[in-house]
Each structure stands twice: as C-alpha cells, then as structure tokens.
C-alpha cells in the first residue's frame, strides 16, 4: 500500500504546508487505524504487507511510519 496524500489537500498545497517534512502537522488517525487493521488482516492470512508513506500524508514520512508501526503493535 502507498499512503500518499492527506485527504483534502492537493499535492502542491501539501508540499508547501509540510516542508521541510520534519514533523507531523496533520496526524491522520483514521487512515493510520485503517492501514494498521489491513496489516493485521494480511498477517493473519499469512500474507506479507508493505506500506510506503509519502511526506504529504501527515507531514513527515519517517514519523508517519513510526506512528503506524506503533499502531500495528498496539
């Protein structure tokens, strides 16, 4: 899966809002929860899962993935 862009934002608007991409400005708890659920479903069915996050999803792709990992193990 690829988590690409925060809902309601256009690409260029998100780029300007989130630069320099060093913090989570718009945590998207709903999408994070949905993705964590899909990972659980994949793992229960024996399927590998991969998620790629873009900086424009919440403001910082590395921090987005850290928070997603926490949601998955919670």
N, C-alpha and C positions, 0 to 999 in steps of 0.2 A: 504494500500500500504506500501511497505517497500523500502526505499531508502537506498541501501546497500553499494555500492562501486562506487567510482569516475571512470568515463569512462577512459579506457586506463591504469588502474593500476591493478596489481594483488594484492590479499589480503595481502600477507606478505610485499609487497613493500609499500602499503598504510599504513600498520601498522607502519612500520619503519619511513615513511615520516611524519606521522601526530602525532605520540606520542610526548608529553603527552596529546594530544587531547584537548588543551585549547585555540585554535584559528582556524579561518577559513583560511586555506592555499590555497585552490583551490575552490573559490566560483564558483558554477555551476549554473549560472543564467538561462541557457536554461532548465535544469531539474527542477529547482525551479519554473520557469514560467509554465512549463507543469503540474507540480503537483498542483500548485495553480489553474490552469484552470480546472483540473479534480475535485478539491474540489468544485469549483463553479458549475460545471455541476451536481455533486452529490447533492448539496444543493438545486439547482433549481428543481431537480426531487424528492425532499423530502427524499433523502437517506442520512443516516449518513456517514461520512467519517473519516477514521483514517489513519494517516501516522506515521510510525516509521522510524526514521533515525539512521543510524549507524555512528560511528565516522569516518569511512573510506569513507563516502560520500563527505565530504568537509574538514574534519579535526576535527570537534567538534560537536557531535550530538545535544547538547543543543543549541549551537549557530546556527546550521543549522535550527533547528525548530523555533527559534526566527525569523530568516530572512524569513523563509517560512510563518510564521504567518503574518508578515508584508506584504508580497506579496499577501496573501489572502485577507487582508482587504483593500489593496490599490485599 
